Amino acid sequence: MVDFKHYTVMRHEAVDALECKDGLVYVDATLGGGGHSELILQKIQPSGQLISFDLDDDAIEAASERLKNYKNLTIVKDSYTNITNVLQELRVNKITGGVLLDLGASYHQLTKAERGFSFAKNAPLDMRFNKDSDFSAFNVVNFYSEADLIRIFSEYGEERFSKRIAKKIVEQRRIKTIDTTGELADLIINATPRIKSSIHPATRVFQAIRIEVNQELTNVKDILEKVLALLADGAIISVISFHSLEDRLVKNFFKYHSQKCRCEKNQMICKCGPPELEIITKKPILASEEEIKTNPPSRSAKLRVSRKLCS
Ligand SMILES: C[S@@+](CC[C@H](N)C(=O)[O-])C[C@H]1O[C@@H](n2cnc3c(N)ncnc32)[C@H](O)[C@@H]1O
């Protein structure tokens, strides 16, 4: 059995927000170790239905074992971006209860050396959520143009030394491919000035590469649009994000779809119909002091919740 460790973030806050009821259909788009799914299942007995997605074999194996006694759970090994087709195949027309998204990577993915996400543990450059994918951090680091490396380090990592780091990568790979997390971390340390900071100099670049490898931001945009079309009136969407780029996407999506008018500014007559979402969390919910003490990474989590309005 896989040795899987993950601390579920804002377990109660994110699930309570869904106002779970027996008899309704729920989706956990990011199953992970199954912490949120388990709590949803406890609240929707005996006849609610939960469909949970992940594309990581380790997560699927660990959560399948943890949740094996629940009859009303369907675990799907697929990207949540395929939600529309998957629900169609399961003959589910609408998500009547709600959807949970706990974005980003699990503790297991980030800390298992062989997954190649961590600059602190030397391993082949990998960072794939889906081990069946043939595109990894190795491809990004060794084959992206200098301009593309600068772009992703700046956009996804908000890294101020993007240019220097990209230049060094391109110089280095003319001599030999960059194969490991350790080689990349050392290269970043050598390419950047020594600055007193609480974070490792490779943190932002590693985050950027991970986002690129797994198309995390594109996927979040995609799932939000698809979920909006699938939610039944009154159903709820509860989203936990871990960095400002994701949180901004969620916040702007909720804001846009809760506006009375979403027409182009130059349009004279409103054609867009009533707002589609009601924002439940005017400000994001943060992890409690107690949770942050036991699981420090929860310090960056933000939970935003909205309800689908009657169309
Ligand atoms: C933060 S973890 C979820 C943890 C889970 N809520 C728990 O309590 O154990 C995020 C999970 O989302 C999965 N994931 C990321 N992108 C995905 C995608 N496009 N489709 C399905 N799952 C995805 C990751 O593999 C990871 O297991």
The ligand as an SDF file (V2000), in Angstrom:
LIG
                    3D

 27 29  0  0  0  0  0  0  0  0999 V2000
   -4.4380   19.7560   -2.1540 C   0  0  0  0  0  0  0  0  0  0  0  0
   -4.6720   18.1530   -2.8090 S   0  0  0  0  0  0  0  0  0  0  0  0
   -6.2850   17.6870   -2.2710 C   0  0  0  0  0  0  0  0  0  0  0  0
   -6.3050   17.1250   -0.8920 C   0  0  0  0  0  0  0  0  0  0  0  0
   -7.6500   16.6090   -0.4330 C   0  0  0  0  0  0  0  0  0  0  0  0
   -8.6450   17.6610   -0.3900 N   0  0  0  0  0  0  0  0  0  0  0  0
   -7.5500   15.9350    0.9060 C   0  0  0  0  0  0  0  0  0  0  0  0
   -8.1540   16.4020    1.8520 O   0  0  0  0  0  0  0  0  0  0  0  0
   -6.8380   14.9360    1.0340 O   0  0  0  0  0  0  0  0  0  0  0  0
   -4.9620   18.4890   -4.4940 C   0  0  0  0  0  0  0  0  0  0  0  0
   -5.1560   17.2410   -5.3310 C   0  0  0  0  0  0  0  0  0  0  0  0
   -5.6860   17.6680   -6.5900 O   0  0  0  0  0  0  0  0  0  0  0  0
   -5.1690   16.8330   -7.5870 C   0  0  0  0  0  0  0  0  0  0  0  0
   -5.2860   17.5210   -8.8670 N   0  0  0  0  0  0  0  0  0  0  0  0
   -4.5650   18.5610   -9.3330 C   0  0  0  0  0  0  0  0  0  0  0  0
   -4.9530   18.8920  -10.5640 N   0  0  0  0  0  0  0  0  0  0  0  0
   -5.9560   18.0510  -10.8930 C   0  0  0  0  0  0  0  0  0  0  0  0
   -6.7720   17.8920  -12.0480 C   0  0  0  0  0  0  0  0  0  0  0  0
   -6.6350   18.6770  -13.1090 N   0  0  0  0  0  0  0  0  0  0  0  0
   -7.7130   16.9270  -12.0220 N   0  0  0  0  0  0  0  0  0  0  0  0
   -7.8790   16.1220  -10.9430 C   0  0  0  0  0  0  0  0  0  0  0  0
   -7.1270   16.2290   -9.8120 N   0  0  0  0  0  0  0  0  0  0  0  0
   -6.1760   17.1750   -9.8060 C   0  0  0  0  0  0  0  0  0  0  0  0
   -3.7330   16.5800   -7.1540 C   0  0  0  0  0  0  0  0  0  0  0  0
   -3.2310   15.4090   -7.7580 O   0  0  0  0  0  0  0  0  0  0  0  0
   -3.8820   16.4580   -5.6300 C   0  0  0  0  0  0  0  0  0  0  0  0
   -4.0080   15.1250   -5.2370 O   0  0  0  0  0  0  0  0  0  0  0  0
  1  2  1  0
  2  3  1  0
  2 10  1  0
  3  4  1  0
  4  5  1  0
  5  6  1  0
  5  7  1  0
  7  8  2  0
  7  9  1  0
 10 11  1  0
 11 12  1  0
 11 26  1  0
 12 13  1  0
 13 14  1  0
 13 24  1  0
 14 15  1  0
 14 23  1  0
 15 16  2  0
 16 17  1  0
 17 18  1  0
 17 23  2  0
 18 19  1  0
 18 20  2  0
 20 21  1  0
 21 22  2  0
 22 23  1  0
 24 25  1  0
 24 26  1  0
 26 27  1  0
M  CHG  2   2   1   9  -1
M  END
$$$$
